[in-house]
Amino acid sequence: MEHIELFFKSIFIDNMVFATFLGMCSYLAVSKKVATAVGLGAAVIFVLAITVPLNWLLDQYILKEGALVWLGEEYASYDLSFLSFIMFIATIATMVQLVEIVVEKFSPSLYNSLGIFLPLIAVNCAILGGSLFMQSRDIQTLGLAFNYGVSSGIGWFLAILTIAAIREKIRYSNVPPALRGLGITFIITGLMAIGFMSFGGMLTGGDEPEVAKGTVVQEGDKELSQVEKTAEDKQTLNITKVNE
């Protein structure tokens, strides 16, 4: 259940683009065609799926306070968290280079269409944000870290794929001259962000503890079931309002 909740929350509620507006440079520049958006989105999913678990291991066993206890008790007080940015970016840059080599080898046309934005994944704030959010949210297991990386990547992929499809359609629409280009793109992105906010209701239910049916409440010399007690309280409240 925890994996399912994290999966849907990362895609729809805490979407990298629509909730935190991370990775907007690539989102705006590569979303003119669906084909290039799919390629970059797949690369982002792959990089996040690999780097978030790797950075989780770095954080748990090297960087966080007391993580070096496995080397010996004398290292238990060491805190290397100030190296988080450097280590995370180094991991991300390594994986981006791997992705770039693979894409150039197997899909030269996609490599040429992505251009400079493929190597720029290394400095894409959405990629680094995935690792930093993983660290700040104190994700407990490697499996959850992998889940968070994949689902965050899918959320970013969904965002860029949606805007690319819309931009291909509005190219033939009668958009006011002052809004053509990035203007209408920002407006559509804002409207989609508002729409994605409605998914926040997916996790609002079930917060209040449920009272078991037939629970007995002792009151004076008589015993009332929880249902009867609630009905009696409402009746008393209504009588009080009438008397006022």
C-alpha positions as CSV (number, residue, x, y, z in Angstrom):
1,M,0.0,0.0,0.0
2,E,2.9,2.4,0.8
3,H,4.4,1.8,-2.6
4,I,1.1,2.4,-4.4
5,E,0.5,5.6,-2.5
6,L,4.0,6.9,-3.2
7,F,3.6,6.0,-6.8
8,F,0.4,7.9,-7.5
9,K,1.4,10.8,-5.2
10,S,4.6,11.4,-7.1
11,I,3.0,11.3,-10.5
12,F,-0.2,13.3,-9.9
13,I,0.0,15.3,-6.6
14,D,3.8,16.1,-6.3
15,N,4.4,16.3,-10.0
16,M,7.9,17.7,-10.7
17,V,6.5,20.2,-13.3
18,F,3.1,21.1,-12.1
19,A,3.7,21.1,-8.3
20,T,7.2,22.3,-8.0
21,F,7.9,23.7,-11.5
22,L,11.3,21.9,-11.8
23,G,12.9,21.1,-15.1
24,M,11.1,23.9,-16.9
25,C,14.0,24.7,-19.3
26,S,13.9,21.3,-21.0
27,Y,10.1,21.2,-20.6
28,L,9.6,24.3,-22.6
29,A,12.4,23.8,-25.1
30,V,11.9,20.2,-26.1
31,S,8.1,20.1,-26.1
32,K,7.5,21.4,-29.6
33,K,7.2,17.8,-31.0
34,V,5.8,14.7,-29.4
35,A,8.6,12.5,-30.7
36,T,11.3,14.5,-29.1
37,A,9.3,14.9,-25.9
38,V,8.9,11.1,-25.7
39,G,12.6,10.6,-26.1
40,L,13.6,13.1,-23.5
41,G,10.9,11.9,-21.1
42,A,12.1,8.3,-21.4
43,A,15.7,9.5,-20.7
44,V,14.6,11.4,-17.6
45,I,12.7,8.3,-16.3
46,F,15.8,6.2,-16.8
47,V,18.1,8.7,-15.1
48,L,15.8,9.2,-12.1
49,A,15.2,5.5,-11.7
50,I,19.0,4.9,-11.4
51,T,20.2,8.0,-9.6
52,V,17.6,8.2,-6.9
53,P,18.4,4.7,-5.5
54,L,22.1,5.2,-5.9
55,N,21.9,8.5,-4.1
56,W,19.8,6.9,-1.4
57,L,22.6,4.4,-0.8
58,L,25.1,7.2,-0.7
59,D,23.0,9.1,1.8
60,Q,22.3,6.1,4.0
61,Y,25.8,4.6,4.2
62,I,28.2,7.6,3.6
63,L,26.7,11.1,3.9
64,K,24.1,11.3,6.7
65,E,25.2,11.7,10.3
66,G,26.3,8.4,11.8
67,A,26.1,6.6,8.4
68,L,29.8,5.6,8.6
69,V,29.2,3.5,11.7
70,W,29.7,0.4,9.6
71,L,33.4,1.3,9.4
72,G,33.7,1.3,13.1
73,E,32.4,2.9,16.3
74,E,35.0,5.7,16.0
75,Y,33.3,6.9,12.8
76,A,29.8,7.1,14.3
77,S,29.9,10.8,14.9
78,Y,31.0,11.8,11.4
79,D,28.5,13.9,9.4
80,L,29.3,14.3,5.6
81,S,25.9,15.7,4.6
82,F,27.6,18.9,3.4
83,L,28.9,16.8,0.5
84,S,25.3,15.8,-0.6
85,F,25.1,18.2,-3.6
86,I,28.6,17.3,-4.9
87,M,28.0,13.5,-4.6
88,F,24.5,13.6,-6.0
89,I,25.5,15.7,-9.0
90,A,28.5,13.4,-9.7
91,T,26.2,10.4,-9.7
92,I,23.7,12.2,-12.0
93,A,26.4,13.3,-14.4
94,T,27.8,9.8,-14.7
95,M,24.4,8.3,-15.5
96,V,23.6,11.1,-18.0
97,Q,26.8,10.3,-19.9
98,L,25.7,6.7,-20.1
99,V,22.3,7.7,-21.4
100,E,23.9,10.0,-24.0
101,I,26.2,7.2,-25.3
102,V,23.3,4.7,-25.5
103,V,21.0,7.2,-27.3
104,E,23.7,8.3,-29.8
105,K,24.5,4.6,-30.5
106,F,21.0,3.3,-31.0
107,S,19.0,6.4,-32.1
108,P,21.1,9.0,-33.9
109,S,18.1,10.9,-35.1
110,L,16.7,11.3,-31.6
111,Y,20.2,12.3,-30.4
112,N,20.3,15.0,-33.0
113,S,16.8,16.2,-32.3
114,L,17.4,16.5,-28.5
115,G,20.6,18.4,-29.2
116,I,22.2,20.1,-26.2
117,F,19.3,19.3,-23.9
118,L,20.3,15.6,-23.6
119,P,23.7,16.3,-21.8
120,L,21.9,19.2,-20.0
121,I,19.9,16.5,-18.1
122,A,22.9,16.5,-15.8
123,V,22.1,19.9,-14.6
124,N,18.3,19.5,-14.9
125,C,16.9,20.7,-11.6
126,A,14.2,18.0,-11.8
127,I,16.8,15.3,-11.7
128,L,18.7,16.8,-8.7
129,G,15.3,17.6,-7.1
130,G,14.3,14.0,-7.1
131,S,17.4,13.0,-5.0
132,L,17.0,16.0,-2.7
133,F,13.3,15.3,-2.1
134,M,14.2,11.7,-1.5
135,Q,16.7,12.9,1.2
136,S,14.4,15.5,2.8
137,R,11.4,13.1,2.9
138,D,13.5,10.5,4.7
139,I,12.5,7.6,2.5
140,Q,13.1,4.5,4.5
141,T,14.0,1.7,2.0
142,L,15.8,1.2,-1.3
143,G,12.6,-0.1,-2.9
144,L,10.7,3.0,-2.0
145,A,13.6,5.1,-3.3
146,F,13.5,3.3,-6.6
147,N,9.7,3.7,-6.7
148,Y,10.0,7.4,-6.1
149,G,12.6,7.8,-8.8
150,V,10.5,5.9,-11.4
151,S,7.2,7.6,-10.5
152,S,8.8,11.1,-10.4
153,G,10.2,10.4,-13.9
154,I,6.8,9.2,-15.1
155,G,5.2,12.4,-13.7
156,W,7.8,14.6,-15.6
157,F,7.3,12.4,-18.8
158,L,3.5,12.8,-18.5
159,A,3.8,16.6,-18.2
160,I,6.1,17.1,-21.2
161,L,4.2,14.6,-23.3
162,T,0.9,16.5,-22.6
163,I,2.2,19.9,-23.4
164,A,3.9,18.6,-26.6
165,A,0.7,17.2,-27.8
166,I,-1.2,20.4,-27.0
167,R,1.5,22.6,-28.7
168,E,1.3,20.5,-31.8
169,K,-2.4,21.2,-31.9
170,I,-2.4,24.9,-31.1
171,R,0.1,25.4,-33.9
172,Y,-2.9,25.4,-36.2
173,S,-5.2,27.4,-33.9
174,N,-6.0,31.1,-34.0
175,V,-3.9,32.2,-31.0
176,P,-3.7,35.9,-30.4
177,P,-0.4,37.3,-31.7
178,A,0.7,38.6,-28.3
179,L,0.4,35.1,-26.8
180,R,2.0,33.0,-29.5
181,G,4.9,30.9,-28.5
182,L,5.9,30.8,-24.8
183,G,3.0,33.0,-23.7
184,I,0.3,30.5,-24.5
185,T,2.5,27.7,-23.3
186,F,2.9,29.2,-19.9
187,I,-0.9,29.8,-19.7
188,I,-1.6,26.2,-20.6
189,T,1.0,24.9,-18.1
190,G,-0.7,27.0,-15.3
191,L,-4.1,25.6,-16.2
192,M,-2.8,22.0,-16.2
193,A,-1.1,22.7,-12.8
194,I,-4.5,23.8,-11.5
195,G,-6.1,20.6,-12.9
196,F,-3.4,18.4,-11.3
197,M,-4.1,20.1,-7.9
198,S,-7.5,18.4,-7.9
199,F,-5.7,15.1,-7.6
200,G,-4.8,16.1,-4.0
201,G,-8.2,14.8,-2.9
202,M,-6.9,11.2,-3.6
203,L,-5.1,11.1,-0.3
204,T,-7.5,13.1,1.9
205,G,-9.8,10.4,3.0
206,G,-9.4,8.0,5.9
207,D,-7.5,10.4,8.2
208,E,-10.0,10.2,11.1
209,P,-10.0,7.0,13.1
210,E,-13.1,4.9,12.7
211,V,-15.0,3.8,15.8
212,A,-16.0,0.2,15.7
213,K,-19.7,-0.4,15.4
214,G,-21.4,-1.3,18.6
215,T,-18.8,0.3,20.8
216,V,-20.3,0.8,24.3
217,V,-19.9,4.2,26.0
218,Q,-20.6,4.3,29.8
219,E,-22.6,7.3,30.8
220,G,-24.0,7.5,34.3
221,D,-26.1,4.5,35.2
222,K,-26.8,3.4,31.6
223,E,-24.8,2.1,28.7
224,L,-25.2,3.5,25.2
225,S,-23.9,2.2,21.9
226,Q,-21.7,4.7,20.0
227,V,-24.5,5.2,17.4
228,E,-27.1,5.9,20.1
229,K,-24.7,8.3,21.9
230,T,-24.1,10.2,18.7
231,A,-27.8,10.4,18.0
232,E,-28.5,11.6,21.5
233,D,-25.9,14.3,21.3
234,K,-27.3,15.6,18.0
235,Q,-30.8,15.7,19.5
236,T,-29.6,17.6,22.6
237,L,-27.9,20.1,20.3
238,N,-31.0,20.7,18.2
239,I,-33.2,21.2,21.4
240,T,-30.6,23.7,22.6
241,K,-30.8,25.7,19.4
242,V,-34.6,25.7,19.4
243,N,-34.6,27.0,23.0
244,E,-32.3,29.8,22.1
